[in-house]
Amino acid sequence: EYMGLFLYNKMGIDICHRFDRKVHRTAPKSDDIYLRLLVKLYRFLARRTNAKFNKVILRRLFMSKTNRPPLSLSRLTRMMKKAGREDKTAVVVGTVTDDIRLLKVPKLKLCALRVTEGARGRILKAGGEIITFDQLALRSPKGQNTVLIQGQRKARKAFRHFGPAPGVHHSTTAP
């Protein structure tokens, strides 16, 4: 009797909602109070300004360390040498590291979460300036005259082992 009702029910079939969970961060995992303050600031700016720049910064502040890869000083200078990027501020939501292969550091304006001691010394010695994200929010609340740059995510050693199995035809994957 019950099975008969179930089989001949004319109502629509419900979609399985078991795997509907969408995973994206709404807050950083870190308990760093200074990062939390930056999140408060950029959450406000993302809500109150119409600039996509602030939304991108906020999303990147939430990211894990592997998704905020370090950026070398040489790559940063190469990115800032491109046409139309003179006198603009480079914005890096992550760490800027020193690169001894780079012999001459040009004058740079940089805003980053962290700058290593060596990189900081070389940028300042070249007459550049390094600012924090709260200073950037005061200078360009909508991201005017800035260039958003990030390090390569796939530069991590772990990525050498991802891909088709090592030994398979045309595979360059490390074992």
C-alpha positions in Angstrom: 0.0 0.0 0.0 2.7 2.5 1.1 5.1 1.6 -1.8 2.3 2.0 -4.3 1.7 5.6 -3.1 5.4 6.3 -3.4 5.8 4.9 -6.9 2.7 6.6 -8.5 3.1 10.0 -6.8 2.8 12.7 -9.5 4.8 15.3 -7.7 8.3 16.5 -8.8 11.4 14.7 -7.7 13.4 16.7 -5.2 17.0 17.4 -6.0 19.6 16.0 -3.6 20.9 18.8 -1.5 23.6 16.8 0.3 26.6 18.3 -1.4 25.4 21.9 -1.8 27.9 23.5 0.7 29.8 26.3 -1.0 33.1 26.9 0.7 34.5 30.4 0.7 35.9 32.3 3.6 34.0 35.1 5.2 36.7 35.9 7.8 40.4 35.0 8.2 41.3 31.9 10.1 44.1 33.8 11.9 43.6 35.4 15.3 46.2 38.2 14.5 44.6 41.3 15.9 46.2 43.6 13.3 44.9 41.5 10.5 41.5 41.5 12.1 41.6 45.4 12.2 42.6 45.5 8.5 39.6 43.2 7.8 37.3 45.5 9.6 38.6 48.5 7.7 38.4 46.8 4.2 35.0 45.3 5.0 33.8 48.8 5.6 35.4 50.1 2.4 34.1 47.2 0.3 30.6 47.9 1.6 30.7 51.7 1.4 32.6 52.3 -1.9 31.7 51.1 -5.3 35.4 50.0 -6.0 36.0 46.4 -6.8 39.6 47.0 -5.6 38.5 46.9 -1.9 36.5 43.7 -2.4 39.5 42.0 -3.9 41.8 43.2 -1.1 39.2 41.9 1.5 39.0 38.5 -0.2 42.8 38.2 -0.3 43.1 39.2 3.4 40.9 36.1 4.2 43.2 33.7 2.2 45.4 31.0 3.6 49.2 31.4 3.5 49.5 29.1 0.5 47.1 31.3 -1.4 49.1 34.4 -0.5 52.5 33.3 -2.0 55.6 35.5 -1.5 56.6 37.8 -4.2 60.3 38.4 -4.9 61.8 41.9 -5.3 62.9 41.0 -8.9 59.4 40.0 -10.0 58.0 43.1 -8.4 60.4 45.4 -10.2 59.7 43.6 -13.5 56.0 44.1 -13.0 56.4 47.7 -12.2 58.6 48.4 -15.2 55.7 47.9 -17.6 54.3 50.9 -19.5 52.0 53.2 -17.5 53.0 51.9 -14.1 55.5 54.6 -13.2 54.5 56.6 -10.1 51.9 54.0 -9.1 51.8 52.1 -5.9 52.4 48.3 -6.0 49.9 46.5 -3.7 50.8 43.0 -2.5 48.5 41.1 -0.1 51.4 38.9 1.1 55.1 39.0 1.7 57.7 40.7 -0.5 61.1 39.0 -0.2 64.6 40.0 -1.2 66.3 38.7 -4.3 70.1 38.8 -4.4 70.0 38.1 -8.2 68.6 41.6 -8.7 71.6 44.0 -8.7 69.9 47.4 -8.9 66.6 48.2 -7.2 64.6 51.0 -8.8 62.6 53.6 -6.7 59.4 51.8 -5.7 56.2 52.7 -3.9 55.0 49.6 -2.2 52.1 48.5 0.1 52.4 45.0 1.5 51.3 42.9 4.5 54.9 42.0 5.2 58.3 43.0 3.7 61.4 41.0 4.7 64.3 42.9 6.3 66.6 42.6 3.3 63.9 43.8 0.8 62.9 46.6 3.1 66.5 47.9 3.4 67.0 47.8 -0.4 63.8 49.5 -1.3 64.3 52.3 1.2 68.0 52.7 0.2 66.9 53.2 -3.4 64.6 56.1 -2.3 61.4 54.1 -2.4 58.7 54.0 0.2 56.8 51.2 2.0 53.4 51.8 3.4 50.8 49.7 5.3 47.3 48.9 4.2 45.7 51.4 6.6 47.9 54.2 5.1 46.8 53.0 1.6 43.2 53.2 2.6 43.7 56.9 3.5 45.7 57.6 0.3 43.6 55.8 -2.2 40.4 54.5 -0.7 39.2 53.3 -4.1 42.6 52.0 -5.2 43.5 54.9 -7.5 47.0 54.8 -9.0 47.7 51.3 -7.6 48.8 48.0 -9.3 47.6 44.8 -7.6 50.3 42.1 -7.8 50.5 38.7 -6.4 53.1 35.9 -6.3 52.8 32.7 -8.3 50.7 30.2 -6.4 52.1 27.3 -8.4 55.7 28.2 -7.4 55.3 26.0 -4.3 57.4 22.8 -4.3 54.3 20.7 -3.8 53.0 21.6 -7.2 55.9 19.6 -8.9 54.2 16.4 -7.8 50.7 17.3 -9.1 49.5 16.3 -12.6 49.6 13.1 -14.6 51.5 10.3 -13.0 55.3 10.3 -13.3 56.4 8.0 -16.0 53.2 8.5 -18.1 53.8 9.7 -21.7 54.6 13.4 -21.9 54.5 13.8 -18.1 56.9 16.2 -16.4 55.5 15.4 -12.9 58.1 14.7 -10.1 57.6 11.4 -8.4 
